[in-house]
Amino acid sequence: MKHRTLMLFVFFVTVLPLSALDISLDSVGPIALENNRMLLAKRIGVSSLERTRRSGWNQFVPNLSVGGGLESTQ
């Protein structure tokens, strides 16, 4: 009896609210692509490669360093 009550509770809590949503295949596709973790990881990889390509010219910029010091002798 408790098992049946629990199953009914789970049904009412999970399935019935979903039936109130207006879901179609056309609306689910973009949401699935947006939330796909593999695609997100690929996008991060591409943006990282683009950033590396854009900052690659930094290796050709000359480096200049100036140093100085003071010393007192008595």
C-alpha positions as CSV (number, residue, x, y, z in Angstrom):
1,M,0.0,0.0,0.0
2,K,2.8,2.4,0.9
3,H,4.6,1.6,-2.4
4,R,1.5,2.4,-4.4
5,T,1.0,5.7,-2.5
6,L,4.6,6.7,-3.1
7,M,4.2,5.9,-6.8
8,L,1.1,8.0,-7.0
9,F,2.8,10.9,-5.2
10,V,5.8,10.7,-7.6
11,F,3.4,10.7,-10.6
12,F,1.5,13.7,-9.4
13,V,4.6,15.7,-8.5
14,T,6.6,15.0,-11.7
15,V,4.2,14.1,-14.6
16,L,1.3,16.4,-14.1
17,P,3.3,19.6,-14.0
18,L,5.0,18.6,-17.3
19,S,1.6,18.2,-19.0
20,A,0.9,21.9,-18.3
21,L,3.9,22.9,-20.3
22,D,3.6,23.7,-24.0
23,I,6.4,21.5,-25.4
24,S,6.9,20.7,-29.0
25,L,9.8,19.2,-31.0
26,D,10.4,22.6,-32.5
27,S,10.8,24.3,-29.1
28,V,12.9,21.5,-27.5
29,G,15.6,21.4,-30.2
30,P,17.2,24.8,-29.5
31,I,17.0,24.2,-25.7
32,A,18.7,20.9,-26.0
33,L,21.5,22.3,-28.1
34,E,21.9,25.2,-25.7
35,N,22.2,23.0,-22.7
36,N,24.4,20.2,-24.3
37,R,27.6,20.0,-22.2
38,M,29.6,18.5,-25.0
39,L,28.8,21.4,-27.3
40,L,29.5,23.9,-24.5
41,A,33.0,22.3,-24.0
42,K,33.6,22.6,-27.8
43,R,32.6,26.2,-27.8
44,I,35.0,26.9,-24.9
45,G,37.8,25.2,-26.8
46,V,37.1,27.2,-29.9
47,S,37.1,30.5,-28.0
48,S,40.4,29.5,-26.3
49,L,42.0,28.8,-29.7
50,E,40.8,32.1,-31.1
51,R,42.2,33.9,-28.1
52,T,45.6,32.1,-28.6
53,R,45.6,33.0,-32.3
54,R,44.8,36.7,-31.6
55,S,47.5,37.0,-28.9
56,G,50.1,35.2,-31.0
57,W,51.6,38.4,-32.3
58,N,52.8,39.2,-28.7
59,Q,55.9,37.1,-29.2
60,F,57.2,39.5,-31.8
61,V,56.9,42.6,-29.6
62,P,60.3,43.7,-28.4
63,N,61.0,43.4,-24.7
64,L,62.6,46.4,-22.9
65,S,63.7,46.4,-19.3
66,V,65.5,49.2,-17.5
67,G,67.2,48.9,-14.2
68,G,69.0,51.2,-11.9
69,G,70.2,51.5,-8.4
70,L,71.8,53.8,-5.8
71,E,74.6,53.0,-3.6
72,S,76.2,55.2,-1.0
73,T,79.8,54.8,0.0
74,Q,81.2,56.2,3.2
